[in-house]
Amino acid sequence: MRESPFYEVVIQRGIEQGIEQGIEQGARETTIRNILAVLTARFPQRDSQPVQHALEAIRDEDQLMQFLQTAALTPTFETFLQTLDA
């Protein structure tokens, strides 16, 4: 049985959308892991678990990238927490 061209287009668009969402989700998760890795390397005595939960609530990849830069440059863990809470 042959599928209609319209059905094929709809299926293809759905697949493309799913792939795009998967890529975005993967990038977001990678950025969160990178933030936590930077914080752990810079402040090994601090518990980053509460930070992880806060970061996971953020959906904006650009905002997460800003937090990655902040994690790399912040003078103290507390300063990072204040930035995260702002």
C-alpha positions, 0 to 999 in steps of 0.5 A: 500500500502506498502512503499519500504524499501529504502523509509522507510530508507530515511524518517527515516534519514530525521526525525533523521536529523530534530530532530538533527537540532532541538536539536542543535537549542534549545541548541544554543537558550538556551545558548544565553538566558543564556548569556543574563541572566548572563549579565543582572544579573551582569550589570542590568543597561545595555541594552543587546539587541545589544548583543542578535543580535550579539549572534544570528548571531553566529552559533558555539555552542562552541563559544557561550559557550566561551561567556557564560564563558566570561559573567560570568567572565568579569569585565565590560560590556564594556569588554564583548562587546570588546570580542564579537566584536573581 
